[in-house]
Amino acid sequence: MDLTQANVLSLKTRDNTRRVNIHAHIHALQTMPSTHHLRPVAPGFDLLHADAALLVVNKPSGLLSVPGRGADKLDCLITRVQADYPDALIVHRLDCDTSGLLVLARGKEMHRCLSIQFQDRQVDKRYVAVVEGELAPASGEVNLPLNVDWPNRPLHIVDFKTGKPSLTLYRVLSYDAVEHCSRVELTPETGRTHQLRVHMQALGHPILGDTLYATPSARAKADRLLLHAEYLAFAHPENGEPFNFTCAAGF
């Protein structure tokens, strides 16, 4: 079912009515459940799909996926979701500063099924980013092993001795000569921490607004990390039907 033209749905929250943007390019290749499955949720993210097996949400930049260390890092996506979907479980994560699509399992069995898909690289993911400079060639791959920079955690670095194999495909979508920056499509073939951010830095084209890896000039060009998980495709864990979601970036 093509939901590209679906209307914006309003959901009641505890405090107010929150508009949930479903017409942001969402596609499902199976008939979607009716909207009565979409129960109220705590504000701070968009709930794009809900059924008995899983949830799909659009996480905003600046919200942790799971709790961090310290009282100031308790607020996170999974805590907000579980306020109304207590059986929701995290299957994969996005960096705090990255926005975009996440799928959450409902219950342990659905978590196991979805986790296997991620572990076996059966899930297709695609990101959009704005990076400093003009990439040449306009498409290619970055195949550089990555490892945590232990003395400078949470930074990660290219490490040819003990780093884990890491592969990113990139394609330039457009170039802004005035701002000297490029909009790029990024496809991670592996799922290392900070992979896209470090690989773009290694190419000499850091992502704008990146407080960890960007040059001062690239950092100053945006008030947030311009990295968004725009596409997610996987098999529904109950019936194997293909699910395909796209959510356009807000930048």
N, C-alpha and C positions, 0 to 999 in steps of 0.2 A: 504494500500500500504506500503510495507516494503522499507524504504529508507536507510537501514543500509549501503548499498554499493553506495549511491549517491556520486557524485563527489563534490569537493570543488568548490563553486560558487564564482566568483569575482564580486563585486558590485562597481560601480563608486561612490565615495564620492566627496564632494566639493574639497578636496585637493589631493586625491590620490585614488588608487584602494585598497580596503580592502578585504581580503580573508575571506569569511564567511564559517565556518566549518559546513557543513550540514552532513558530513558523520560521525559525532560524535554520532552514535547510535540513530538516530531519527526514530521513528516509528509513523505512523498515520494509524488508522484503517478505514479511509475513503480516497478515491482518493484525493490526494493533488492538489491544483491549480498549474498551470504552473508558471514558475519562473518570468513571466512578472509582476506578482503581487508584487514582491519584489523590491520596489523602493529604490533609494539611501537613506542612513541614515547617520547621523553623526557618526564618528568613536568612538570606545570605548566599543562596545558590538557586539555580533553576533545576527543577525536577522535570525531565523531558519524557521519561517513560517509566511505567511501573506495572509489573504483573506479579504473579505468585512466586516467580523464580528469581527475579532480578529487578534492579533499578538502574536507570541511566540518568546521570546528572551532569550539569555544566558547572564546574567549580570556578569561582572567581579567583583572580590573582590576589595574593595576600592571605589566603586561608589555608592552613595546614590540612593535609589529608587525614592524618592521625595525630594524636596528642604528642607533643614534644616534652622535653625535660623542663621542669619548672612550672610554677603556677600560672605564669603568663602565657604558657603554650598549651593550656588544656583545651581551649576552644578550637574546634577543628570540624572538618566536614563530617566525619563518621559520627561524632557526638551529636551534631545537629540532626543528621538523618535518623539516628536511633531514637531520638526523642519521639518520633512518630512511627518509625519502622524498627522496632526493637530487634528484629531478626536480621537486620542488614549487617553485612560483613564486607570489609575492604578486600578486594581482589588484587588491585594494583594501585599505584600512587602517582601523583603529580607533585613536583616541587611546590613549595608554598607560593612562590612568585609566578608559577605557570598557571594559566587558566585553561579550561577546556573539559573535554569529555572524560568521564569515569563511569565504569560499570561496577555496581555493587551486587553481591550475591545475597539472596534471602535464605538463610539457613545453611547448616554445615554441608549438606549434600550438594546443594547448588554451588557453594563455595569451592568444594572439591572439583566439581566438573569444570567450572570456569578457570580455576587455577591451573588445571592440566592444559587447557588451551593456551594460556599464557606461557607456561613452562615449555610447551612443545612448539612455540612460535606459530600457532595457528590463528593468532589474532592480528589483524591488519590495523596499523596505527599511522596516522599522518598528522604532522604539525605544520603550522605556518609561523614564520618569524620575520622580523625586520632586522637586518644586520648592517653593520657599518661597511661602506665601500661598495665597489662593483666587482662581483665574482667573475672570474674567468678561469676555465670555461664556464658556460652558463649552466651546466649540469655535470654531475660527477658523483664521486663517492669519497668518503673520508674513512680510511681503514687504519685506525691508530689505537693501540691498546691503552686502556685507562686503569688507573689505580687511585686510591685515596691518598692524599698528601698528608700523611700522618702528623707531621709537626704543625700543619696549618689547616687542620680540619675545621669546617666541612669541605674545604677545597679538594678538587680532584685534578689529576695531572696525567699527561701522556707519559707512560712508563714502559719502555721497550724491554725491560728485564723481567719484571714480575706483573705487569699489567694484564688485564683480561681483554681478550679480543673484542673489539668494538667496531661496528660498521654503521655508517650513516650515509644515506643517499640524499642528494640535494638537487633542487631545480629552481632556477631563478624565475620568478613570476613577473617581476617588473623592476625597473631601476629609476630612482629619483635623482636626477643630476643636480638639482638645487640643494637637496639635503645630503647628497652623496651617501645614499643608503639603498639597499636592495630588499625587496620582499621575496622570500624564498619558501619553498615547500621542502619540508624535511621528513624523511622516512627512516626511523631507526630500525635497523635489522636486528640489533641487539638492544638490551634494555638496561644499560649501566647508569648508575647515578650521575646526574649532570652531563650525560653523554652528549646531547645536542649542544649544550652551552660550551663544553670544553672543545668539541670538534670544530665549532665555528670559530672559537678563539684561536685554535691551532692553525686554521686556514688564514688567519689574519683579518677575520671579519666577525668580530664579537657581536652578540645580540644586543640591540639597543636597550638601555635601562638595566643591564645586568650588573648588579652591585658586587658580584664576586669575580667576574671574568672580563668585564668590558674595560676598555681604555677610558680615561676621564671624559674624553670628548663623546664617546659612544654612550657612556652612562648618563651624560647630561642631556642627551637628545630625547629621552623619554622618562616619564615619571613612574613607570613600572616596567617589568621585564616584558618585552614584546615577543612572547612565545605563547602559543595557544594550541592545544590539542584539538584539532578541528574534525578529525575523522576516526571512527572506530567501527570495525566490522568483526563479527564473531558468530559462532553457531549458538543458537538458543540451547541452553543446557537440558531442557526437557524434551525437545523434539528434533533437535539438530537443524532446524530451519535457519537460513542465513539472516542475520540482523545487521543492518547497515545504518549508522547514524552520522550525520554531518551537522556541525554547529559552527557558524561563521564567527571569526574573531571580532572582538570589539575595537580593533585598531586597524 
